[in-house]
């Protein structure tokens, strides 16, 4: 790829400005499996090359956007995947029910939070690891001293059924319940079955997509007997296996949205 005087080229072919761009990912993180060997032998070089690759791709996408392309989703929306406290604040400010949460590197704040909620979980602020239940041993001075290296996101544990709702434009196009014996269903999905959202859940999914600025998203909910909560809006949700297991169609509505003239799109 080349960028010359504001014009993009693939090999020697000039790239026209597309009407839409589906941004699945930029593949320029230094912890990618393909870079593991290089990261061990030349860590500074790998970090630098990833930063340069990101600069090129993000510049290209921003230029496409400047000249009229619709990004699905924008770089700002995609960044929310690694900015969980910010996204939770967006959801909360829109009046959506979210679990009580705390992002901190302060051990005493964690202990106070644990006393305040009955049960809690923890996970990275920037993603990349599964959810763990906060145990009594995690509140020891030794364990909490690890917060000096990096903050952690703690959340109230809401037990119930995991629901994934896919939103395209202004429509919920598919929803399914995910059964798992694991706390984090990403470790082991026992069953994925089509689900019907309640009117309040549907409204919450659409509101979440709107306030997070996402044309396409997988909204994760937890449905308990008395309530439901919104966990997050995924800006680049995987859906192929979801379709295989449920028979629901996500790719079709997404493709229709991408090729629809922008003046008619949401």
C-alpha positions as CSV (number, residue, x, y, z in Angstrom):
1,X,0.0,0.0,0.0
2,X,1.0,3.5,-0.7
3,X,-0.2,7.0,0.3
4,X,1.0,9.7,-2.1
5,X,-0.1,13.3,-1.8
6,X,-3.4,12.2,-0.1
7,X,-4.2,9.5,-2.7
8,X,-4.2,5.8,-1.7
9,X,-2.8,3.0,-3.8
10,X,-2.8,-0.8,-3.6
11,X,0.3,-1.8,-5.5
12,X,0.1,0.6,-8.4
13,X,-3.8,0.8,-8.6
14,X,-5.4,3.9,-7.3
15,X,-8.1,3.2,-4.6
16,X,-11.4,4.9,-5.1
17,X,-13.2,6.2,-2.1
18,X,-15.7,3.4,-1.1
19,X,-19.2,4.1,0.1
20,X,-18.8,1.9,3.2
21,X,-15.9,0.2,5.0
22,X,-16.4,-2.7,7.4
23,X,-13.7,-2.3,10.0
24,X,-13.3,-5.8,11.5
25,X,-9.8,-5.0,12.9
26,X,-6.5,-3.5,12.0
27,X,-4.3,-6.5,13.1
28,X,-1.5,-4.3,14.4
29,X,-1.2,-5.3,18.1
30,X,2.2,-6.4,19.3
31,X,0.7,-9.3,21.2
32,X,-0.7,-11.0,18.1
33,X,0.3,-14.7,18.0
34,X,2.1,-14.3,14.6
35,X,4.4,-11.8,16.3
36,X,5.2,-13.9,19.4
37,X,8.7,-14.9,18.2
38,X,9.7,-11.4,17.0
39,X,8.3,-9.9,20.2
40,X,10.7,-12.0,22.3
41,X,13.8,-11.3,20.2
42,X,13.2,-7.6,19.3
43,X,10.3,-6.2,21.4
44,X,11.0,-2.5,20.7
45,X,11.1,-3.1,17.0
46,X,7.8,-5.0,17.0
47,X,6.1,-2.3,19.1
48,X,7.4,0.4,16.7
49,X,6.3,-1.5,13.5
50,X,2.8,-2.0,14.9
51,X,2.5,1.7,15.7
52,X,3.6,2.5,12.1
53,X,1.2,0.0,10.6
54,X,-1.6,1.4,12.7
55,X,-0.7,5.0,11.6
56,X,-1.0,4.0,8.0
57,X,-4.3,2.1,8.2
58,X,-6.0,4.7,10.5
59,X,-4.9,7.5,8.2
60,X,-6.4,5.6,5.3
61,X,-9.7,5.0,7.0
62,X,-9.9,8.6,8.3
63,X,-9.3,9.9,4.7
64,X,-12.0,7.6,3.4
65,X,-14.3,8.9,6.1
66,X,-13.4,12.6,5.3
67,X,-14.4,12.0,1.6
68,X,-17.8,10.5,2.4
69,X,-17.3,6.8,3.3
70,X,-19.2,5.4,6.2
71,X,-17.1,3.3,8.6
72,X,-18.8,0.4,10.2
73,X,-17.6,1.1,12.8
74,X,-15.7,4.3,13.2
75,X,-12.2,4.3,14.8
76,X,-13.7,6.1,17.8
77,X,-16.4,3.5,18.3
78,X,-13.9,0.6,17.8
79,X,-11.6,2.2,20.5
80,X,-14.4,1.5,23.1
81,X,-13.5,-2.2,23.0
82,X,-10.3,-1.2,25.0
83,X,-11.9,1.7,26.9
84,X,-14.4,-0.2,29.0
85,X,-14.8,2.5,31.8
86,X,-15.6,5.1,29.1
87,X,-18.2,2.8,27.4
88,X,-19.9,2.0,30.7
89,X,-20.1,5.7,31.4
90,X,-21.8,6.2,28.0
91,X,-24.3,3.5,28.7
92,X,-25.0,4.7,32.2
93,X,-25.4,8.3,31.1
94,X,-28.2,7.1,28.7
95,X,-30.1,5.7,31.6
96,X,-29.3,2.0,30.7
97,X,-29.1,-0.5,33.5
98,X,-25.4,-1.7,34.0
99,X,-23.8,-3.6,36.8
100,X,-22.2,-1.6,39.5
101,X,-18.6,-1.1,38.6
102,X,-15.2,0.2,39.7
103,X,-12.1,0.8,37.7
104,X,-9.1,1.3,40.0
105,X,-5.5,0.7,41.1
106,X,-6.4,1.4,44.7
107,X,-6.5,-1.7,46.9
108,X,-8.7,0.0,49.5
109,X,-11.2,1.0,46.9
110,X,-11.5,-2.7,45.9
111,X,-12.1,-3.8,49.4
112,X,-14.8,-1.2,49.9
113,X,-16.4,-2.2,46.6
114,X,-16.4,-5.9,47.6
115,X,-18.1,-5.0,50.9
116,X,-20.7,-3.0,49.0
117,X,-21.8,-5.6,46.4
118,X,-22.6,-9.2,47.4
119,X,-20.5,-10.8,44.7
120,X,-18.1,-9.3,42.1
121,X,-16.0,-10.2,39.1
122,X,-12.9,-8.6,37.6
123,X,-11.5,-8.2,34.1
124,X,-9.1,-6.0,32.2
125,X,-10.1,-2.5,31.3
126,X,-8.8,-3.0,27.8
127,X,-10.1,-6.6,27.2
128,X,-8.0,-9.5,26.2
129,X,-8.6,-11.9,29.1
130,X,-11.6,-13.7,30.5
131,X,-13.8,-12.7,33.4
132,X,-12.8,-14.0,36.9
133,X,-14.9,-14.1,40.1
134,X,-13.5,-12.0,42.9
135,X,-12.6,-14.4,45.7
136,X,-11.7,-13.7,49.3
137,X,-8.1,-14.6,48.6
138,X,-8.0,-11.9,45.9
139,X,-8.5,-9.3,48.6
140,X,-5.2,-10.1,50.3
141,X,-2.5,-7.4,50.5
142,X,-0.2,-9.5,48.3
143,X,-2.8,-10.0,45.6
144,X,-4.0,-6.4,45.6
145,X,-0.5,-5.1,45.4
146,X,-0.5,-6.2,41.8
147,X,-2.7,-3.2,41.1
148,X,0.4,-1.0,41.3
149,X,1.3,-2.4,37.9
150,X,-2.0,-1.7,36.2
151,X,-5.7,-0.9,37.2
152,X,-8.4,-3.5,36.9
153,X,-12.2,-3.3,36.2
154,X,-14.4,-4.8,38.9
155,X,-18.1,-5.4,38.4
156,X,-21.1,-6.5,40.4
157,X,-21.8,-10.2,39.5
158,X,-25.3,-10.5,38.0
159,X,-26.3,-14.1,37.7
160,X,-28.7,-15.1,34.9
161,X,-29.0,-15.9,31.2
162,X,-26.4,-14.4,28.8
163,X,-28.0,-12.8,25.8
164,X,-26.3,-11.5,22.7
165,X,-28.3,-9.1,20.5
166,X,-27.0,-8.0,17.1
167,X,-27.9,-4.5,16.0
168,X,-27.5,-3.3,12.4
169,X,-28.5,0.3,11.8
170,X,-31.6,0.9,13.8
171,X,-32.8,-2.8,14.0
172,X,-32.1,-5.7,16.2
173,X,-31.6,-8.4,13.5
174,X,-30.9,-11.4,15.7
175,X,-30.7,-12.4,19.4
176,X,-29.7,-15.6,21.2
177,X,-29.3,-17.0,24.7
178,X,-25.9,-18.5,25.4
179,X,-25.8,-21.3,28.0
180,X,-22.5,-22.1,29.7
181,X,-21.3,-23.7,32.9
182,X,-18.5,-21.2,32.9
183,X,-18.6,-17.7,34.4
184,X,-17.4,-16.4,31.1
185,X,-19.1,-18.2,28.2
186,X,-16.2,-17.5,25.9
187,X,-14.4,-20.4,27.7
188,X,-17.1,-22.9,26.8
189,X,-20.4,-22.4,25.0
190,X,-22.8,-25.3,25.9
191,X,-25.7,-24.1,23.7
192,X,-26.7,-21.1,21.7
193,X,-30.4,-20.8,20.9
194,X,-32.5,-18.1,19.3
195,X,-34.1,-15.8,21.9
196,X,-36.9,-13.2,21.9
197,X,-36.1,-9.9,23.5
198,X,-38.6,-8.1,25.7
199,X,-39.6,-4.6,24.6
200,X,-37.3,-3.1,27.3
201,X,-34.4,-5.3,26.3
202,X,-34.8,-4.4,22.6
203,X,-35.0,-0.7,23.5
204,X,-31.9,-1.0,25.6
205,X,-30.0,-2.7,22.8
206,X,-30.9,-0.1,20.3
207,X,-30.2,2.7,22.7
208,X,-26.8,1.2,23.6
209,X,-25.8,1.0,19.9
210,X,-26.9,4.6,19.4
211,X,-25.1,6.2,22.4
212,X,-21.9,4.2,21.6
213,X,-22.0,5.4,17.9
214,X,-22.1,1.9,16.4
215,X,-23.8,1.1,13.1
216,X,-23.2,-2.6,13.8
217,X,-22.7,-4.2,17.3
218,X,-23.3,-7.2,19.5
219,X,-24.9,-6.0,22.7
220,X,-24.3,-8.3,25.6
221,X,-27.0,-8.5,28.2
222,X,-27.6,-10.6,31.4
223,X,-31.2,-11.5,32.1
224,X,-32.1,-12.4,35.6
225,X,-35.5,-13.2,37.2
226,X,-36.0,-9.6,38.4
227,X,-34.1,-7.4,35.9
228,X,-31.6,-7.3,33.1
229,X,-28.3,-5.4,32.7
230,X,-26.3,-4.2,29.7
231,X,-22.7,-5.5,29.9
232,X,-21.2,-4.0,26.8
233,X,-21.4,-3.1,23.1
234,X,-18.9,-5.0,21.0
235,X,-17.8,-2.8,18.1
236,X,-16.6,-5.7,16.0
237,X,-18.6,-8.8,17.0
238,X,-18.0,-12.2,15.5
239,X,-21.1,-13.8,14.1
240,X,-20.2,-16.7,11.8
241,X,-20.4,-19.4,14.5
242,X,-23.4,-17.7,16.0
243,X,-25.2,-18.1,12.7
244,X,-24.2,-21.7,12.3
245,X,-25.5,-22.6,15.8
246,X,-28.8,-20.7,15.6
247,X,-29.7,-20.5,12.0
248,X,-30.2,-16.8,12.4
249,X,-28.9,-14.3,9.7
250,X,-26.6,-11.5,10.7
251,X,-24.4,-11.3,7.6
252,X,-27.4,-10.6,5.3
253,X,-28.6,-7.5,7.1
254,X,-25.1,-6.3,7.6
255,X,-24.3,-6.7,3.9
256,X,-27.5,-4.8,3.0
257,X,-26.6,-2.0,5.3
258,X,-23.1,-1.7,3.8
259,X,-24.3,-1.4,0.2
260,X,-27.3,0.8,1.0
261,X,-26.9,4.4,-0.3
262,X,-25.9,6.5,2.7
263,X,-28.6,9.0,2.2
264,X,-31.1,6.3,3.1
265,X,-29.1,4.7,5.9
266,X,-29.4,5.4,9.6
